[in-house]
């Protein structure tokens, strides 16, 4: 195979783009900040509430086996949990982000014990607590949640104030739609211990498995923002279940 300057530049561009996706470098609740997982560092000695994952690369299959927390389901070797009162906000901070088109969603999953350490995210039942997709304009030239993330490099979600106390995984997902009909999923998870609250918990129609909550043919997944139709379409359906607010 013969390499040209153009092909070499394309390869370098792809590599730079993969590295430039970034990830969550820290989490915060109130005035307390926690270090995020560092995928390119040794797992040993990483003390963080973030669940481990191996790279910034996207998950390209809408039904990918690791789409729950970007790993096989395991907790980290020195796993922390964030203590947060129901009704408080959790903020995730990204190192960088490069894709302006697509939604941001936030999910919770209750763990079976008093801590999520050792609980596999692969078997969790998830419910959505926040979502934002197309904010204004058209699919082709509109303002998206991912654009806000790219500008601010952080996203905040409120834990429902009536949620029953317990151990939970929180999952922030960015879905990049900048490649026609080739969605890129970027999920990141962290462990929480929710205190206070009430007795509320979502009914079964709000609970989903990941993978399983969407397919490649769902309208929010199979999107071509460069099509003629996208130039006039002003609505977008975020994949997954309805938001549960408590």
Beta strands, then each sheet from edge to edge (+ up, - down):
strand 1: 24-29
strand 2: 32-35
strand 3: 47-48
strand 4: 78-79
strand 5: 82-85
strand 6: 89-94
strand 7: 104-110
strand 8: 126-132
strand 9: 134-136
strand 10: 143-144
strand 11: 154-158
strand 12: 166-176
strand 13: 184-195
sheet 1: 2+ 1- 6+ 11-
sheet 2: 3+ 4+
sheet 3: 5+ 13+ 12- 7+ 8-
sheet 4: 9+ 10-
end
